Structure formats: C-alpha cells, structure tokens
Amino acid sequence: MASILTAGITEAFSSTFTLAAGESATVYLTDAAGPGLPFDACADIQIASAGGEYVPFGTLTRTDPARVLTAVGTFRVNRHPCATAVGIEKN
C-alpha cells in the first residue's frame, strides 16, 4: 500500500496514477486518528478525459471507503474538507 494523499482536513487532490490494460488498484480512505473513519469522510475518484479534464468516476465515504479500479486511464482522488484528518491510500 502507498499513500497518495497524506491525512488532512482540507480539500486536496492526490497525486495522479495510471492503470494500463489488465491492471487494477484499490483506493481507500484512511483515518489518522484511529480505527474508524469520521462521519463526514468523503473523496471523489476522478478520471482524466482525452482533453485532460478530470471527471467524476466514483465516491469514497465512511460507509463505502474503498473501490477497486479496473478501467484503463489516469486517475486522482479529491478529498473533501472534513472535521478529522483523512488520507487516501492505493494498493
């Protein structure tokens, strides 16, 4: 596993990562304070369009904190502001 966005409370974008044909990755929320995620934890997974714009691809929340990505493309994750520090990891 690798951190693509360190834990924080402000809106922020992760580093980008690319998946080629046949590759997959799991992206998920992490909580710096302990085993549970805060009630307002939320981040949007985005995929780059052919024109270089990032468009919504999925959402991570406290109740749905992980996604397995199998699509070919370049991705990033946009963390929403939250009350307790939340980070994003990928493996």
Buried (B, 14 or more C-beta within 10 A) or exposed (E): EEEBBEBBBEEBBBEEBEBEEEEEBEBBBBBEEEEEBBEBBBBBBBBBEEEEEBEEBBBBBBEEBEBEBEEEBBBBBBBBEBEBBBBBBBE
